[in-house]
Amino acid sequence: MKKLVVKVNLHDDRDRTKAMQVVSGFGGIGSLSMDSKDNKLTVSGDFDPVKVVNKLRKSWHTEIVSVGAAEEDDGKKDEGKKEDQVANLVKAYEAYYPTPVTYYCVPPGETPNCVIC
């Protein structure tokens, strides 16, 4: 997980929405937030920061404020909750759709070595 904070020179709401759409088009973007006062765009997720900054620089003046690893604590808490939810769903599915039990019995008069009778 990476976190990128970029200061983008945006003039109006149309530029803000356009910048958000451009960045959200990249794969691996986990979260995207914009601070309107400082014109700072915060992007986090598994993405290439160089590609994001280059794409923004094609249309607007862009300054990199910081690039680094995102905090992993929030992700671990969410993963634990997701694992608990998955476990609960599996238990509910197994309770609703029980696995069938199949019994194979050989009649007492037949020999067990006979393959085709």
HELIX and SHEET records of a PDB file:
HELIX    1   1 ASP A   13  SER A   24  1                                  12    
HELIX    2   2 PRO A   49  ARG A   57  1                                   9    
HELIX    3   3 ASP A   73  TYR A   96  1                                  24    
SHEET    1   A 4 ILE A  29  ASP A  35  0                                        
SHEET    2   A 4 LYS A  40  GLY A  45 -1                                        
SHEET    3   A 4 LYS A   2  VAL A   8 -1                                        
SHEET    4   A 4 THR A  62  ALA A  69 -1                                        
END                                                                             
